[in-house]
């Protein structure tokens, strides 16, 4: 049975560094990476099992101890893996490089130490109809190689003496022409980089983190003061051709109907 040995310094007369320094890992462990897969502040381990076509995950118990292996299926002969948040949901995911099937298994983390079933992505190294085993990808890394805010994959093509970059093209779910993470809200097509930042709310429609004109969290003198601010800002956007007359009127009615600035209207801050 294959094992993993954990060590940071040689054993001494007082014993090894960790109380249980060996983890059983059947299937031929070939690569290992660390990540906090269950958000408990402790680093867990992910291991590829080359001859079992699986990835094992060992959740940390602290002080160098780990629970029993759990895991998920991978492709043919997984030989390398890397950890990163590939879908921008805040949970670490695992990308596994499969040597014999010439593809990548992506295991999307659920945030509790478990993972979704693998999603298989071709590396594009083997031409259609070619035997993938002769191309022998052996290593991969995760990084934002095109500076768009989304982590991509780099794959080492051993026999071809090349490095292949697999860009992360997250879907544009709201159809506004922008993909996450640049698009800060994929549920609303009016919110994206370069969008019109509307006054009088706490939403940064242009995704810059600033709610813009007439922030309702400001200490307004009274309700009329707030409404006049919104009216001026809407007028500027209308004059610049950024708003239709109908949209301008609707937003102004919404501001007038709010209780922002009223002493008895509850909290003036919608955050």
Order of alpha helices (4+ residues) and beta strands (2+ residues): beta-beta-beta-beta-beta-beta-beta-beta-beta-beta-beta-beta-beta-beta-beta-alpha-alpha
